Amino acid sequence: MICIEKNQKYIPILETRFKEADNLKIIHDDALKTYLPKHDRLVSNLPYMISEAFFQRTLRLGFKSATFIVSKGFAETLLAEPGEKYTKLSWQAQLFYDITRHEDVPATAYLPEPRVSTTIISLEPRLDHSKTEKTLIELLQQGDKYTKNALRESLIRSEACETKKQAKTLVTDLGLSDDVLGSWASRLSLENLQTLEEKLSHVLTG
């Protein structure tokens, strides 16, 4: 097991509390930046201010399950349906994961007591993706590329096509605007992603 803690003042506490645990490695580092070795399960009481940033990092991690304590508002966003507090984050979360909300954590469990209600949630990678969803997942995992290039690569990786020439043709057939194709994949808006999902579904199943 590996424990990552950024705040130096908690390191001695962790070392004392788990001094008998010979299978635990404590790392003093930033969980948003440090190397995360391959793992099956991920557990964290996430600081509210990094919840979304760390969630975005999970999209590139391979694990069987993750359990987090997060703010109630963050949990509600992940689980929101269209017409509710539905955002790009909601769309991403539900594309990648099956999400379960377990229970709220009372403020009295903390010292000092927080002003924000907290909730325990778990994430399990979805296994039943369509070809369109597989392409979108591959796209979002290449967020540092231009959408046009990332999309071509994603179509091949998702086995929607076999060659770069076929991928190029499919991208052209989508009829996306130059603004969308020329933007970073990570900066696509919810509207952009929903439009892309609709167009991909039509092209790949038509």
C-alpha positions as CSV (number, residue, x, y, z in Angstrom):
1,M,0.0,0.0,0.0
2,I,1.1,3.6,-0.7
3,C,0.0,6.7,1.2
4,I,0.5,10.1,-0.4
5,E,0.4,13.2,1.8
6,K,1.4,16.7,0.8
7,N,1.3,18.4,4.2
8,Q,4.5,17.8,6.1
9,K,2.9,18.2,9.5
10,Y,0.9,15.0,9.0
11,I,3.8,12.8,8.0
12,P,5.0,12.1,11.6
13,I,1.4,11.3,12.6
14,L,1.1,8.8,9.8
15,E,4.4,7.2,10.5
16,T,3.5,6.8,14.2
17,R,0.0,5.5,13.6
18,F,1.2,3.0,11.0
19,K,4.6,2.1,12.4
20,E,3.6,-1.6,12.7
21,A,2.4,-1.8,9.0
22,D,5.3,-3.3,7.1
23,N,3.3,-3.1,3.8
24,L,2.8,0.6,3.8
25,K,4.9,3.2,2.1
26,I,4.3,6.9,3.0
27,I,5.3,9.4,0.3
28,H,5.5,13.2,1.1
29,D,4.4,14.7,-2.2
30,D,1.6,16.3,-4.2
31,A,-1.0,13.7,-5.4
32,L,-1.7,15.9,-8.5
33,K,1.9,15.8,-9.6
34,T,3.7,12.7,-8.1
35,Y,4.1,9.5,-10.1
36,L,1.3,7.1,-9.2
37,P,2.4,3.4,-9.6
38,K,0.1,0.8,-11.1
39,H,-2.7,0.0,-8.6
40,D,-6.0,-1.8,-8.3
41,R,-7.8,0.4,-5.7
42,L,-7.6,4.1,-4.8
43,V,-8.9,5.6,-1.6
44,S,-8.8,9.2,-0.5
45,N,-10.4,11.9,1.6
46,L,-9.9,14.5,-1.1
47,P,-9.3,18.1,-0.2
48,Y,-12.2,20.0,-1.7
49,M,-10.0,22.4,-3.7
50,I,-8.4,19.6,-5.7
51,S,-11.4,17.2,-6.2
52,E,-12.0,18.1,-9.8
53,A,-8.3,18.3,-10.7
54,F,-7.6,14.9,-9.2
55,F,-10.7,13.4,-10.8
56,Q,-9.4,14.5,-14.2
57,R,-6.2,12.7,-13.3
58,T,-8.1,9.5,-12.7
59,L,-9.2,9.4,-16.3
60,R,-5.7,8.3,-17.2
61,L,-5.2,5.8,-14.4
62,G,-6.0,2.1,-14.5
63,F,-7.8,0.8,-11.4
64,K,-10.6,-1.5,-10.5
65,S,-12.3,0.8,-8.0
66,A,-11.9,4.1,-6.2
67,T,-13.6,5.4,-3.1
68,F,-13.5,9.1,-2.2
69,I,-14.8,11.4,0.5
70,V,-15.8,14.5,-1.4
71,S,-18.1,17.5,-0.9
72,K,-21.8,16.8,-1.3
73,G,-21.9,19.4,-4.1
74,F,-19.1,17.6,-6.0
75,A,-20.8,14.2,-5.6
76,E,-24.1,15.7,-6.9
77,T,-22.4,17.1,-9.9
78,L,-20.9,13.7,-10.8
79,L,-24.3,12.1,-10.5
80,A,-26.4,14.8,-12.1
81,E,-28.7,14.1,-15.0
82,P,-29.4,16.5,-17.9
83,G,-31.7,19.2,-16.7
84,E,-30.2,19.2,-13.2
85,K,-26.8,20.5,-12.2
86,Y,-25.4,18.8,-15.3
87,T,-21.9,19.9,-16.5
88,K,-19.0,18.7,-18.6
89,L,-17.8,17.0,-15.4
90,S,-21.0,15.1,-15.1
91,W,-20.8,14.0,-18.7
92,Q,-17.2,12.8,-18.3
93,A,-17.8,11.0,-15.1
94,Q,-20.7,9.0,-16.4
95,L,-18.8,8.2,-19.6
96,F,-15.9,6.7,-17.7
97,Y,-17.5,5.3,-14.5
98,D,-20.3,3.6,-12.8
99,I,-20.8,5.9,-9.8
100,T,-22.3,5.0,-6.4
101,R,-23.2,7.4,-3.7
102,H,-23.0,5.6,-0.3
103,E,-23.6,7.9,2.6
104,D,-23.0,11.4,4.0
105,V,-20.3,11.9,6.6
106,P,-21.5,14.0,9.5
107,A,-19.6,17.2,10.3
108,T,-19.0,15.9,13.8
109,A,-16.6,13.3,12.3
110,Y,-14.1,16.1,11.6
111,L,-12.1,18.4,13.8
112,P,-12.6,21.2,13.2
113,E,-16.0,20.7,11.7
114,P,-16.3,21.7,8.1
115,R,-18.8,24.1,6.7
116,V,-19.5,21.9,3.7
117,S,-21.3,18.6,3.9
118,T,-19.3,15.6,2.7
119,T,-20.3,12.3,1.0
120,I,-18.6,8.9,0.3
121,I,-18.7,7.9,-3.3
122,S,-17.2,5.1,-5.3
123,L,-16.1,4.8,-9.0
124,E,-15.8,1.7,-11.0
125,P,-14.6,1.8,-14.6
126,R,-17.5,1.0,-17.0
127,L,-17.0,-2.1,-19.1
128,D,-19.9,-1.8,-21.5
129,H,-18.9,1.0,-23.8
130,S,-20.2,1.4,-27.4
131,K,-17.7,2.1,-30.2
132,T,-18.7,5.8,-30.0
133,E,-18.0,5.9,-26.2
134,K,-14.6,4.1,-26.7
135,T,-13.6,6.7,-29.2
136,L,-14.6,9.6,-26.9
137,I,-12.7,8.0,-24.0
138,E,-9.6,7.7,-26.1
139,L,-10.0,11.3,-27.2
140,L,-10.2,12.6,-23.6
141,Q,-7.1,10.7,-22.7
142,Q,-5.2,12.7,-25.3
143,G,-6.3,16.1,-23.9
144,D,-2.9,17.7,-24.7
145,K,-3.4,17.2,-28.5
146,Y,-5.4,19.2,-31.0
147,T,-8.9,17.6,-31.4
148,K,-8.3,16.8,-35.1
149,N,-5.2,14.8,-34.4
150,A,-6.5,13.2,-31.2
151,L,-9.7,12.2,-32.9
152,R,-7.9,10.4,-35.7
153,E,-5.8,8.5,-33.3
154,S,-8.8,7.7,-31.1
155,L,-10.8,6.2,-34.0
156,I,-7.9,3.8,-34.7
157,R,-7.4,3.0,-31.0
158,S,-11.1,2.3,-30.5
159,E,-11.0,0.0,-33.6
160,A,-13.6,2.2,-35.3
161,C,-11.2,2.0,-38.3
162,E,-7.8,0.5,-39.1
163,T,-5.8,3.0,-41.1
164,K,-4.9,6.7,-40.8
165,K,-6.5,7.3,-44.2
166,Q,-9.8,5.8,-43.0
167,A,-9.6,7.9,-39.8
168,K,-9.0,11.1,-41.7
169,T,-12.1,10.3,-43.9
170,L,-14.2,9.7,-40.8
171,V,-13.1,13.0,-39.2
172,T,-14.0,14.8,-42.4
173,D,-17.4,13.1,-42.5
174,L,-18.2,14.4,-39.0
175,G,-18.4,17.9,-40.4
176,L,-16.9,19.6,-37.3
177,S,-16.0,23.2,-37.4
178,D,-12.4,24.4,-37.7
179,D,-12.7,26.0,-34.2
180,V,-13.5,22.6,-32.7
181,L,-10.9,20.7,-34.7
182,G,-8.2,23.2,-33.9
183,S,-8.9,23.3,-30.1
184,W,-7.2,21.2,-27.5
185,A,-9.2,18.1,-26.8
186,S,-9.1,18.9,-23.1
187,R,-10.8,22.3,-23.8
188,L,-13.8,21.0,-25.6
189,S,-17.0,22.3,-24.0
190,L,-19.9,20.2,-22.9
191,E,-21.8,21.3,-26.0
192,N,-18.9,20.4,-28.2
193,L,-18.6,17.0,-26.7
194,Q,-22.4,16.3,-26.9
195,T,-22.4,17.3,-30.6
196,L,-19.3,15.2,-31.2
197,E,-21.0,12.2,-29.5
198,E,-24.1,12.6,-31.7
199,K,-22.1,12.9,-34.9
200,L,-19.8,10.0,-34.0
201,S,-22.8,7.8,-33.2
202,H,-24.3,8.7,-36.6
203,V,-21.1,8.1,-38.6
204,L,-20.1,4.9,-36.8
205,T,-23.5,3.2,-36.9
206,G,-24.8,4.7,-40.1
